[in-house]
Amino acid sequence: LISDHCCTRSSKCRKPCSRSAETVSTRREAEPVRADVKGTQHLSGLGGAAARAGAMAKLLSCVLGPRLYKIYRERDSERAPSSVPGTPTSVTNPHSSSWDTYYQPRALEKHADSILALASVFWSISYYSSPFAFFYLYRKGYLSLSKVVPFSHYAGTLLLLLAGVACLRGIGRWTNPQYRQFITILEATHRNHSAENKRQLANYNFDFRSWPVDFHWEEPSSRKESRGGPSRQGVALLRPEPLHRGTADTFLNQVKKLPCQITSYLVAHTLGRRMLYPGSVYLLQKALMPVLLQGQARLVEECHGRRAKLLACDGNEIDTMFVDRRGTAEPQGQKLVICCEGNAGFYEVGCVSTPLEAGYSVLGWNHPGFAGSTGVPFPQNEANAMDVVVQFAIHRLGFQPQDIILYAWSIGGFTATWAAMSYPDISAVILDASFDDLVPLALKVMPDSWRGLVTRTVRQHLNLNNAEQLCRYQGPVLLIRRTRDEIITTVPEEIMSNRGNDLLLKLLQHRYPRVMAEEGLRVVKQWLEASSQLEEASIYSRWEVEEDWCLSVLRSYQAEHGPEFPWSVGEDMSADGRRQLALFLAQKHLNNFEATHCTPLPAQNFQMPWHL
């Protein structure tokens, strides 16, 4: 019995012991599982925090990012896959058929953009009218401290509201996959200037201030090694001649002239610059924005243009557009035409269309302060911009100076003649509707009582001395005169008052001083007075100009004395021979175009200058 009882008891005790052992082993096996679960939860928490931080960073980029205007159509038949990390696969291709080429903002972004654009226009209007507003408020006694403080509170509240609107615009952009893809590509391009990133960024048209710099003025190795190149103060310009020794300024004379100099400075930097370059006025650019966007889209999508930002030596950023025709069968595609626009011209809708239609490779650029270019269009800044454009054409685009042609319209003749003077190996210069000097044209539109102030202001701050610069160039030159030009004439509807005539006369007098003596000068002026091709032909035939004889005389002189100007040809020539030679040279250097100042030049009228 005792034995059975013990066996029974031991059997009863075995079950609890086995259960406790199983429980212990189960707990030991569960501990690693719980640790793995906790580690997975910790990692997922870190991943979620990183994702939230990335989302907030992307939202901030959308708030501070540039305005996106347009997504260009795909130009290549095969589209390379996106190399930018983080780009959603559903929006890798910005040219999906479901998207219009114009960027389609969401409602929140669209309305916020409208509010901010309206605020920008009001700010521009208030900026230009601020002198009159301050004068009016001062007369009314509103500039006292008791009234300025509440006004500052209102201004601060308005700024806070505009900041809130900007944040709402950023949220609208953040919800738009098109903009998120664009901002991803833009940030990747700023981090890595690879060719693939730039290719993808070129598919977008956005605020050019955020475009990365493509070419620096110090990039050419010759600039870094030479000391005679441009400095940060700017390139060299032709300055007005100094006073003679007998009229040297004393300290007292300088003090007396100080008020006039201050007045000239204020006039040039306020009214004068905006009258001379109306295209730099923000309100005009705002009104032309749809036309500029359309013109830029045409250059990129139809002409396969490539946009680039150049950094000049003065810190200004220059907006350029390059159309490469070297791969075509047309021989003129091997030549590059650098276009210099007028005082209200932009490369998007300017004179670049003429050489493009003629089949040339074209490089267009905007003046400082025009569209995407920064700065203000004073002569020094203009020359600095032209210098970096020429350097870009030579060292980045790969054109030799002998393959570059300068084509300028109107006021663009200043930068074209400066480049011709500074780069004497350039192939040719074509000046359309340009002038010799700014002073006569400035005096035409200002009161006679302001003659001294206008002359002083132009000479000191706005000295566009095209003829003086052109005479420093030794290569072929062609001038195109508009017979019904209403802008560069000092007397309305009088063709002899066209300042293009003076540009031709100064050029010929510099290059052929013996030919352009009294007889030659008189007959060329008669030829310039002709208002039609029939009158020109009658004057030309009246003096029986023998072109073969003129060519033989010039070629024999060039073979004997070399091509450097000025020439002394015509020194031992009869008066009749000088007349023939003068008419022959005038006809070879100037072509008439029956049109007004702003009429686009047809491609058939775009001809290369004559040369021996």
Disulfide bonds with the S-S distance in Angstrom:
none
